[in-house]
Each structure stands twice: as C-alpha cells, then as structure tokens.
Amino acid sequence: MVMAPPTFPARGGPVSRRLLAALAAACLGLLVAPEPRLQASSACQVASAAVPAAAPGAQPPGPAPSPLWPDEAALAQVSPELLEQLRSDPYVYFRFINRQWTRRVCERFTDVIPSLTTVRLHGDAHLEQYAYTDVDRGLDDFDDSATGPSVVDVSRFLASVDLVLRRHGWSGAYPTAAEAFLAGYRKGLTVEGYLPPDPAIVTRLRQRPRRDTVAFLQWADSLMLPLADDAAKLVPTVEAAIDEFARRMRPGLPRDYFRIKRSGHLKLGVGSALTTKVLLRVEGPSPAAEDDVVIEAKRASSLGGVPCLTVPPAAEAVRVVAGTRQIGRLHNEVLMVLPKLGTAEFGTWWVRSWSPSYVEVDIDDYISPDEIVEVAHDVGAQLGSRNLRDDSPQAQAQGRRAEGQTVEQLERRIRDGVADLTAELFEAWSRFRARPVP
C-alpha cells in the first residue's frame, strides 16, 4: 500500500515557529532572532518578534540540521527491488534512513543530552521490529543497539506509530497510541517486571496455520545464496567458534550439534539490507534432518557518526548481543559474539539461532487502530522495564526515577520533535521519489 504524503497546514505549532525563525534569520543575518534588537524592515521585525525565546524543554537554536536523506554510497549498492520500495513507500524509506533519523534526534536534544540518563537502546525501535513466537513477543532485531538517551528510542517508535496509523487512515488514533506507549514506558520504569497481557494482534496471528519444522527448514534453505570465496573459507572458523561456545555454555549438547550442513549468503531486511549476513543450517540434537537448527551469522555495522550514542571501541558486535540480552524478550537458543575472523576488514560478527515459530508482525497485519494502541503500550513497557539495569538495586531505582522525571519534563518537546521530523521525512521522501531513476 502506498501512502501519499500528508499536508501540514500552518498553525501556531513547532513547524510555523521554525519557518518564522528561518525568515528572521534571513532578514537579520543570524541563525535565530529571539528578540528584534536590530533595525530591519517591518516584515522582518514582525517575523523576528514572533519567534519566542527558548522555553524550558524547548529545542534551542543551533546549526543547520542533518538531512533525512539516504547515503548515496549506500543507495548505489541497493537492489533495484529495494530501490523501488524506497521510492514507493515512505515507511520503507523511514526504515532505511535510521542512522540519519537518529542523528537528527541527537541534534534536536543536544542541549539537554549531557544531563539525560544513559540507557540501553534498541536503536531502531519501530512497529515492524515487533515479533512473536509460540511463547514470547516483543521488539526484536537489535542490530543498532547502543547506549544513549531514551529520546532516541521513544522518538523513533512514536514516529513509526504515526506513520502506520496514517497508512491505514487512522490518524485520529495517534494521540491515544502515543499516550499508551508513554504510559507503558512509565509503568515499566516504576513497576518491576511489568508485562502487559498479550496484545490482541498477537493472539489473533498465533491462530494462523503455522509452518511446520520441515517447511521452515526448506524456507531457510531457499534463502541461502552462494557465498563468495573469502566468506566460504571462514565457515570452518565460524563452526569451530560456535562449537567452542557450546562446550563452555551448553556442555550437555550432542557432540555434533553445531556441525554445519549447509551455508549461504543471506539477503533480507531493509535497514540491514547492506549488512553482510550468512545463514547456517547445523546438525541439531540428532542426525535426523527434521531437527536441524538454523543460525544466522551477521557482521556488525558501525554506528560511528551518531553523536549521542556510545559504542564500545572495536566491539560493535558486543553492543548487539548486549542489547538483545538486556532488552529482548524473545528466547535465543544460541546468541554470541564470534571471535575475530580473518583480517580486520572482516569486522566483528555475532550469531543467533532462528526459531521455527518466529513471525514479525507486518504493518499491514493490523485490522484496527486498537491493535496498534495495544502494541504501542507493550513496546513502551518492554523498553521502560528493561533499558536500565544496574547491579545495585538502589542505583537502578534511582536511575529509573530520574528517567521517569526526564520523560515527563521532555514529553511535550518529544511530541513536537516527532511531528517536525515526520514532516521532514515526508518532504525528503517526496524529493527522493521525484528524482530520476538511475
């Protein structure tokens, strides 16, 4: 389904304030003009006077923002199919430019970030990261996990809710959904172990006929593309590393549990479309083909250039596994960081197993705004209850109280920021889809 860019009528909100500020800057040769202190034309004086001084919790003036535009080098590598999706669907575009989006969020809150609580971030929290299995559900896919201010995850997820509600023609439900998310986040911070009931969409989708294990393995085989020679040479190293991990962490597993039977290059995803991924089919608990296990090995990408994120030096894969373990709800039979593979150019890698019952909720699976409201609350609870962990219960409680106060103080500014950035997103996407096809 293709969603037309919405119109944003001028009103006394953050968009019109920004336009007035730009007019005042053009007239007075300043970045902003909170007070009309210089002589100028009457039109400039009116514009300048209309720009309010930065209120507590409001975004202060600053340098020109980073554009919500894909990296041209990355665009040159995408498949024609993905390029067409980017041009036709603003939600796909939103997913593809997560780094640029996060950079913009960091810029909007740069004045307060030093005083904000540092939390474990999902890093790319949006509705299509929500998944379920037979027994679990929640946000998954922690490729961009790091540590930083919660405004990164909160803003990203609220924007995704806004986009999906617009897509379905349910925009009027956004205030309810946003409040449900924030209420879940606040309760997750204050009620230890808070877990809402299964959202209705999870209950409904679990009733669909499930792919059996044989069909799951056939599907996984179909995803495996031929490996390049250099990658194929690393497969024995990967096998040895996983096996060594198993001997230490799961000593009861059969000797050949991780013997690789088949491997191939994997091309899936939007935000991770350009990330190197390898899919492995291993022996599992017995020599029988029906109980083979599927494992994904993925090269961790760099989060460099995003100013408000903290990443362990030379350990990009560690942040992914740490985020999955801390925030994730879905069980992973295998989850580990691989030791260094080959030369430095191969980067750092991590692996995890795939569950045969794993399903990602597609944004077109929703049949009512109420289903989105419930998922928003559930995701808020997941982030609020898991993004702050400390060995000291007292320190953890203090951190959660501080985080709750921060979100309350910044709520209006977060909501305004989501509205502004969503408008910028549609503007950038409209320009992107209008440019000639390469």
N, C-alpha and C positions, 0 to 999 in steps of 0.2 A: 504494500500500500504506500503510495507517495503522498506526502503531506506538503501542502502548499505553504510557503512562508506566511506567517500571520502579519497583520498590520498592527502597528503600535501607535495609537492616537496620542497626540501631545497632551500631556496633563501635568499637573504640578507634582511630579514624581522625580525619581532619580534620572530618567532619560532627559527630561526637559531641563533639569538643573545642569546636566553635563553640556547640553547644547548652549545654554546661556553662558556657561563658563568658557566654552570654546570661542564664542563671539566676543566676550570681554577680553580674552587673551589676544585675539586677532587685533582688536582695536588698540589695546594698550601695550602690546608687545611683551606681555607677561604670560607665564604659564596659567595663572589664575588671578582673579581680582576680587578678593573677598570684600574690599571696600573701594568705592570710586574716589581714590585720592588724587588722581591726576586729571588735568584738563583734557577733554576729548569731546567728540561730537555728542549731541544729545542722545542719539541712538546707542552709542557706546556707553554713555552714562547710565541709561536705563538697564542695559544688559548687565553692566558691572554691578549696579546696585541690587539686581535681582539675585545675584549669586550669594547664598548665605555663607557665613563663616562656618568652618567645620565644627559640627556639633559633636558632643561626646558619642562615640560609637559610629560616627560617620566617616566615610572614606575621605582622607585628606588629599590635597593636590599632590601631584607627583609627576615623574617623567612620562613620556608617551608610552601607552600600554603595548604589550606584545600582541601581535595579530593572532587571531584564531584561524590560522592558515596552515595547511599541511606542509611539511618539509619537502621541498622539491626533489631532493635526492631520494627520499622515501617514495614519493609518487612515481619516480622513474622505475621503481622496482616492482610496483604492484601489478597484479594480473589485470588483463582487460575486463574480466568479470567484476573484480573488486572496484576498479575504477568506475565502471558503470553504476555500481551500487552507491559509491560515494557521490556521484552526480545526481542520482535519482532519489536518494533517501537521506534526509537530514540527520536521522538517528544514527545511521552508519557513519556519516561524516563526524558526528559528535563522538562516536566511539574511537574513530581513527585519530583524532587530534587530542587525545587525553593529555599528553605532555604539554601541549600548548595551552590547554584549558587550565591545567594545574598551575602553570607559570602565571597565568592571568590571575588566578585566585590568590597566589602568593603576593602578587603586586598590589592587589586591592587591599590586602590586610598587612602590608609591610610595616605600617606604623605601630601595630599592636603585637605583631608576631613575637618579638622578644619577651613579651610578658605572658604569652599564652602557654598553657600546659602542653607539654610534648606527649603525644600518644602514639601508639602503634596504628598505622594507617593501612586500610585496604589498598588505597592508592588509585583505584579506578572503580569506585562504587557506583554501579548503575543497575537498572532493573534487569538487564539481560545477563547479569552476573549471578542472578538468583537461581538456585538449582535445588533439586531434591533427589533422594534415593528412597528405597523402601522404608528406611528408618530415620533419615535425617533430612534437614532442609536448611537453606541459608545462603548468604553470599559465598561465592567461591572464586577461584581464579585470582591468585594473589601475586601475579607477575610484577605489579608495580608497587607492592607493599614497601613501606619505609617507615621512618618515624618523622613526625612533624605536627603541625597544629590540626585539630579536628575540623577546622573550617574547610580543609581540602576535601574530606570525605562527605561532610554534610552538604556542602555546596554542589558537589558532583552528583550526589544521589538525588537531591531535590530538583536539580535541573533535568535529570533523566525522567523523574516523575512528571514534571511539567510537559516535557516533550511527548511522552507516551499518552498522557491524557489528551493533549491536543490532537495527536494522531487519530485517536478514536472519537474525537468530537465531544470529549467530556471535560473540557477546560474548567467548567464551573466547579468541578470537584477538587481542583488543586488546593485551595485553602484548607479543606478538610484533610487531604492526603498529607500536606506539609505539616499540619499540626499533629497528625497521627505519627508521622516519623519522629518529630521532635519530642512528642510525649513518650514514645518508645525509648528514645535515646535517654531522656531524663530518668525514666524508670529503671533502665538498665544501669545507670550510674548509681542510683540510690537503693535499689533492691538487689541484694546479692543473688546471683544465679537466675535472674528473671528470664523466663522463657514463655512467651505467649503461646496460646493454642495454635495448632497448625492452621495456616490461612486456608480459606475455602478453596482457592485455586489449587493448592497442593492436594487437598483431599479429593477434589474432582479429577485432577490429572492422574492421580495414582490409580484411579479406576479404569483407565485406558488399558487395553491389552498390552502386556509387557513383552518386550523382545526376550526370548529365552537365551541361555548362555551360548548355544551353538550359533544362533543368528547374530548375537553380539560379537562373537569371535570372527565370524565371516565379515561382518561390517568393519571391524578393526583391520582385518587383512586387506580389505578393499581400499583403505586409506593409505597403505604403505606404498610409497613411490620409490623408485630406485635411488640408492644412496650414491653420492659422489665418492670417488675412490678414497680421498683422505678421510672422510667420515666413516666409510666402511672399515678402514683399518683400525678405528678406535673402538669398534664394537666389542672385541675381546677385552679391552681395558675396562669398558663400562660393565661388562658381565662380571669381571673379577672384583670391581669395586662394590657392586651391589651384593655379590656373594659374601664378600668380607663383612659388609654391613650386617647382613643377615646372621652371620655366625656370632657376631657380638650382641646384636639386639634381639634376635629371634632364634636362639640356639636349637629349639625344638623342630624347626622346619626340615623337611627332607633334604638330603644332600644336593640333589639336582634341581631344587625348586626354582632357581634363577638361571638355569641353563637356557640360553637364548635359542629359540627355534626359528624365529623369523624376525626380520627388522626392515625398516624402511623410513624414508623421509616423509614427514607429516606436514601437510599444508592445510591448516584450519585457522579460523579466527579472523578478527578484524583489527583490533588494536595490536594483536600479536602476529599479524599476517606475515611480517617480515622477520620474525624471530625464528632462529634455526631450531627445529624440533625433530626428534627421532622417536618412532613408535616401535616398541619391542613386544614380541609375544614369547613368554617364557614357559617353562615346563609346568610350574604349579605343583600342587600336592601329589600328583601321580603322573605316570607316563601317558595316561589317557588324554586324548585331545580335548575332551569336553570340559576339563577343569583347568585348562591353560589360563594364565594370568597376563593381562595387558598392562604394560608400563610405558609411560611417556618420559623421555629424557629431553630436557629443554635448556637451551643456552640462555642464561640470564642477560637481559639487556641493561644498558647503562641508563641511570636516572640523572646523569650529570646535566647541569644547566637549569635545574629546577631549584630556585634559591631557598625555599623554606623546607626542603626535605633533607633528612640526614641519612646517609647510606654508609655502612661500614666500608672502609677503604679496601679496594681489591677483593671484595667479598659480596658481589651483587647477588649471588645465589643464596647466600645466608639470609638476606633480608626476606626473600621469597618464602623460604621454609619457616623462618621465624614468624612471619605474618600468618601463614597457613595454620601453624600450630596454635598461635595465640588467639586469633580472631575466628578462624574457621570452625564450623560445626560438623562438616561432613567428614566421615572417617576415611583415612587413607591407610590401606594395608601396608604400603611402602611409601615413605616420604623421607628424602635425604638429600644432602649436598654431595655431589661427586668430588673426588679428589681431582687435582689438576690433570687435565687431559692434554697430552701433546705439548705444543708450544703455547706461548701466551696468546697468540692470535685466536686460539680456540675458546678463550674466555673461561668463565666458570659455569658449571652446569648443575642442574638439580633434577631429581626424578620423583615421580609419584605413580602409584597404581591407579588404574581406572576401575570403577565399579560397574558391573553389568546393568545395574538398575539406575545409574546416574542419568538425569534428564535436566537440561537447562530450560527454564520457563521462557518461551518466546513471547515477545511483547504483543504478538497477535493472538496469544492464547487467552488473553483476558476478555471476559464477556460482560463485565460491568465495572464501573469505577470503584465500587465497594471492594472488589478483589484487589485492586491496586492499593487502596487505603490500608487493607489488612497487611499486605506485603510490606508496605512502607513502614508500618508500625513494627513489624517483625524485624526488618533490617535495622531500624533505629535501636531496637532492644539489643540486637546482636552486637552492634558497634559499641553502644554505651556500656554493655556488661563485660566486654572483652578487650577494649582497646587500651585499658590502663591496668597493668598488673605490676605488683611490687612484692618482694619477699616479705616486707614488713606490712602487716595488716593496717597499722596506724598510718604509715606513709601512703598506702593505697587509698585509704578512706579520705585522707586529706587531699590527695590528688583528684579524686572523684568529686569532692565538694568544690574544689577550685574550678574544675572543668564544667560542672553544672552552672556555677555562677558566671563563668565566661560565656557559655552558650546563651544564657538568659540575657546578659548585657549586650551581646552582639546579634541577637536574633533579628532585630529589625534590619540591621546592616547586612546580615547574611541573606535575608529575603530580597532586599533591594539588589544585592550583588547578583543573585541568581537571575532576577528579572533582567538586569543590564546585560549580563553575559549571554543569556539566552537570545536576547535581541541581537547582540553582536554576532552570535553563532549563525542566526538566520541570514544576517546581512552577508557574512563571509561565505556561507554555503550558496547563496544566490549568485554571488560573483563567481564562485568556483564552477558552478554548473553552467554559467553563461559563457565561460571562456572556451575557445575552440578545442575540440578533441585532438590530442597529439596524433 
